[in-house]
């Protein structure tokens, strides 16, 4: 049996298949190594979206203290309940090494009550509550806060509820009576040249001093513009993380020193 034609036919078929099989063989045998072609581009992950996602919440706990400066003066001479109070933060609040309330943020509140001092006894007093926080970006949130201490340059005191009370003036009123009594006694003695005249003059002076005291109000409660205060958050403050990505740490205007507190006659 002659197999030569069959062998020749198989050889021809193999010759035709070699060009097709050779690239596949070389590709399979090619070792791993540096690639001359650039790898395909991979889209980067949205880092900003991950960090600043709308789901991120920052909570500033209740009891947090922040230093503020009063932007409008308050006095019981003309203050009344409902008047607005404006302040600005002078120190940043941080959380996890991140500023969440920068310097220069604004706080707004109102007076809950304001009372002038009485003519016989009593002191001026007012109480405020802060209810709005505005960050430099314009992000506005509701809050509940009240001052706990204040430096006004005067003798005002502040209780744990944020009520400001004017200083006492009992010694001043007693001094007024003593002064007018002594003056009256001296005038009576000079006019009559007798002890009786001095006594009458003293009585007249005492009466005049008492009348002056009865017509004079007690000390007003005042916080001049530029007074510094320590404000406490009375409840936790929730902030949207996407709204507190600050390009700067905030700016604060120079503190306006409170004016020298000069005594003036009470109406």
Secondary structure, 3 states (H helix, E strand, C coil): CCCHHHHHHHHHHHHHHHHHHHHHHHHHHCCCCCCCCCCCCCCCCCHHHHHCCCCCEEEECCCCEEEEEECCCEECCCCCCCCEEEEEECCCEECCCCEEECCCCEEEEEEEEEECCCCCCCCCEEEEEEEEEECCCCCEEEEEEEEEEEECCCCCEECCCCEEECCCCHHHHHHHHHHHHHHHHHHHHHHHCCHHHHHHHHHHHHHHHHHHHHCCCCCCCEECCCCEEEEEECCCEEEEHHHCCCCCCCCCCCCCCCCCCCCCCCC
